[in-house]
Amino acid sequence: GVAKGTFYLYFESKEHLLGALKEHLVDEMTTRVAAYHERIGKDDWWGLIDGMLEELIDFAFDQRDLVLIFVREPFGANAMEIFETSEKRMTDMFAEGIKAGRAAGVFEVDDAETTALMLHHAIDGALLEALVFRPQLGQERVKASSKELVRKALAPRS
């Protein structure tokens, strides 16, 4: 409902708008993760992980309409570059947390970066599936399965 001239005062293209929306979404998620990240070493490790996962999943469900826009709209190269940067920020924060947990002897992971990447995208994929294609999975079910996956991936081997 905005005139094209007005739109182009703020964004070069639709892709730039989508990129800005994605960047804003990831900034908000990063802020939420950072609040948990600051408590590393001060609080129970598993409690922090559970809380962070719940926070991120609740946020994604709260932002369902925006997620649907990302799924439905085609992206150009510029937006993909912004998406790549945003996704890397989240994965890097997860990797830092995993490394800290490994250093504290709480997690047993050989490759923190790849584990963070895999966990991030597994949970992100399940969220996308629940938000877009299979809403019957539900928010609580995604939370429970995400917590279980992370615990199994990070827990010391017996």
C-alpha positions as CSV (number, residue, x, y, z in Angstrom):
1,G,0.0,0.0,0.0
2,V,3.0,2.3,-0.2
3,A,3.7,4.4,-3.3
4,K,6.7,3.1,-5.4
5,G,8.5,6.4,-5.1
6,T,8.2,6.3,-1.3
7,F,9.4,2.7,-1.2
8,Y,12.5,3.4,-3.2
9,L,13.5,6.2,-0.9
10,Y,14.2,3.6,1.7
11,F,15.0,0.4,-0.2
12,E,16.8,-0.2,-3.6
13,S,14.6,-3.2,-4.3
14,K,12.2,-5.7,-2.9
15,E,15.2,-8.0,-2.2
16,H,16.8,-5.2,-0.1
17,L,13.5,-4.9,1.9
18,L,13.4,-8.7,2.5
19,G,17.1,-8.6,3.5
20,A,16.5,-5.8,6.0
21,L,13.5,-7.7,7.5
22,K,15.7,-10.8,7.8
23,E,18.5,-8.8,9.4
24,H,16.1,-7.2,11.8
25,L,14.7,-10.7,12.7
26,V,18.1,-12.1,13.3
27,D,19.2,-9.0,15.3
28,E,16.3,-9.7,17.6
29,M,17.1,-13.4,17.9
30,T,20.8,-12.6,18.5
31,T,19.8,-10.2,21.3
32,R,17.7,-12.9,22.9
33,V,20.5,-15.5,22.6
34,A,23.0,-13.0,23.9
35,A,21.0,-12.7,27.2
36,Y,21.6,-16.4,27.7
37,H,25.1,-16.3,26.4
38,E,26.0,-13.8,29.2
39,R,24.9,-16.3,31.8
40,I,27.3,-19.0,30.6
41,G,29.3,-20.3,33.6
42,K,27.0,-18.7,36.1
43,D,23.8,-20.8,35.6
44,D,23.0,-24.4,35.0
45,W,24.2,-25.3,31.5
46,W,21.2,-27.5,30.6
47,G,18.8,-24.9,32.1
48,L,20.4,-22.2,29.9
49,I,20.1,-24.4,26.8
50,D,16.5,-25.2,27.5
51,G,15.6,-21.6,28.2
52,M,17.4,-20.4,25.0
53,L,15.7,-23.0,22.9
54,E,12.2,-22.1,24.3
55,E,12.9,-18.4,23.7
56,L,14.0,-18.9,20.1
57,I,11.1,-21.2,19.3
58,D,8.5,-19.0,20.9
59,F,10.0,-16.0,19.0
60,A,9.8,-17.9,15.7
61,F,6.1,-18.8,16.3
62,D,5.4,-15.2,17.3
63,Q,7.0,-14.1,14.0
64,R,5.1,-16.7,11.9
65,D,3.7,-14.1,9.4
66,L,7.2,-12.8,8.7
67,V,8.6,-16.3,8.3
68,L,5.8,-17.0,5.7
69,I,6.9,-13.9,3.7
70,F,10.5,-15.3,3.6
71,V,9.2,-18.6,2.3
72,R,6.9,-17.2,-0.3
73,E,9.0,-14.5,-1.8
74,P,11.9,-15.1,-4.2
75,F,15.3,-13.7,-3.2
76,G,18.0,-12.1,-5.3
77,A,21.7,-12.4,-4.7
78,N,21.8,-9.3,-2.5
79,A,19.2,-10.7,0.0
80,M,21.0,-14.0,0.0
81,E,24.2,-12.3,1.1
82,I,22.4,-10.7,4.0
83,F,20.8,-14.0,4.9
84,E,24.1,-15.7,4.9
85,T,25.7,-13.1,7.2
86,S,22.7,-13.3,9.5
87,E,22.7,-17.1,9.7
88,K,26.4,-17.2,10.4
89,R,26.0,-14.8,13.3
90,M,23.6,-17.2,15.0
91,T,25.7,-20.3,14.3
92,D,28.8,-18.6,15.6
93,M,27.0,-17.8,18.9
94,F,25.9,-21.4,19.2
95,A,29.5,-22.6,18.6
96,E,30.9,-20.2,21.2
97,G,28.5,-21.6,23.8
98,I,29.3,-25.2,22.8
99,K,33.1,-24.4,23.1
100,A,32.5,-22.9,26.6
101,G,30.5,-26.0,27.6
102,R,33.2,-28.3,26.3
103,A,35.9,-26.3,28.2
104,A,33.8,-26.6,31.4
105,G,33.6,-30.4,30.9
106,V,29.8,-30.3,30.5
107,F,29.6,-31.1,26.7
108,E,31.5,-33.7,24.8
109,V,31.8,-32.5,21.2
110,D,34.7,-33.0,18.9
111,D,33.8,-30.2,16.4
112,A,31.9,-27.3,18.0
113,E,31.5,-25.3,14.8
114,T,30.0,-28.1,12.7
115,T,27.9,-29.3,15.6
116,A,26.5,-25.8,16.0
117,L,25.8,-25.5,12.3
118,M,24.0,-28.9,12.3
119,L,21.9,-28.2,15.4
120,H,21.1,-24.7,14.2
121,H,19.8,-25.8,10.8
122,A,18.1,-28.9,12.1
123,I,16.1,-26.9,14.6
124,D,15.5,-24.1,12.0
125,G,14.3,-26.7,9.5
126,A,11.9,-28.2,12.0
127,L,10.6,-24.8,12.9
128,L,10.1,-24.0,9.2
129,E,8.2,-27.2,8.7
130,A,6.0,-26.6,11.7
131,L,5.3,-23.0,10.8
132,V,4.7,-23.4,7.1
133,F,3.9,-27.0,6.1
134,R,2.9,-29.0,9.2
135,P,1.3,-26.8,11.9
136,Q,0.0,-29.9,13.6
137,L,3.5,-30.4,15.0
138,G,2.9,-27.5,17.3
139,Q,5.1,-25.2,19.3
140,E,5.5,-27.4,22.4
141,R,6.3,-30.5,20.3
142,V,9.1,-28.6,18.5
143,K,10.4,-27.4,21.8
144,A,10.5,-30.8,23.4
145,S,12.2,-32.4,20.3
146,S,14.7,-29.6,20.0
147,K,15.8,-30.0,23.6
148,E,16.1,-33.7,23.2
149,L,18.2,-33.4,20.1
150,V,20.5,-30.8,21.7
151,R,21.0,-32.9,24.8
152,K,21.8,-36.0,22.8
153,A,24.2,-34.2,20.6
154,L,26.1,-32.4,23.4
155,A,25.9,-34.8,26.4
156,P,29.0,-36.7,27.4
157,R,29.3,-40.1,25.9
158,S,28.7,-43.0,28.3
